[in-house]
Each structure stands twice: as C-alpha cells, then as structure tokens.
Amino acid sequence: MSHQHLFYQPVGKPDYEALKFQLGSMRGIISMDIDGESSGVSVDYDDIYVSETQISRCLNEIGYRRKEKC
C-alpha cells in the first residue's frame, strides 16, 4: 500500500454532496477531510488502486482544482 495525499480547492461554491459521491465511489480513497476555513478538501488515497490523474479528472468535473496546501 502506497499512501498518498492531495489537497483540492473549490472554484466557486463548494458542492459537498457531489464531492462525497465522487470520492466515495472511487476505489482506493482512504479518507477525505474538508477544511472549514478554505472549503478545500484533503484526500488520502492508495496509489495502487487509483491515480492522482483519475482523482483530479473526477474532481475537476465538479469544480475542484488541485492546490498545494500552504
């Protein structure tokens, strides 16, 4: 198991229901945590089952963009 971490920021109004549905339906997602201050989401995943590209493509469709968390 290779544990990886990504952070996404919403573009516009966040859609938490779509976010939960999209991430919940992907194999290899370990956890997600919504940051109350920025409305961003931290995603922990196993890159054996899902790639960064797959996650980004899925979340880009619902208005989230990858961002380096400061």
Secondary structure, DSSP 4 states (H G I P E B T S, - for coil): --EEEEEEEESSS--HHHHHHHHHTSTTEEEEEE-TTT--EEEEEETTT--HHHHHHHHHHTTEEE----
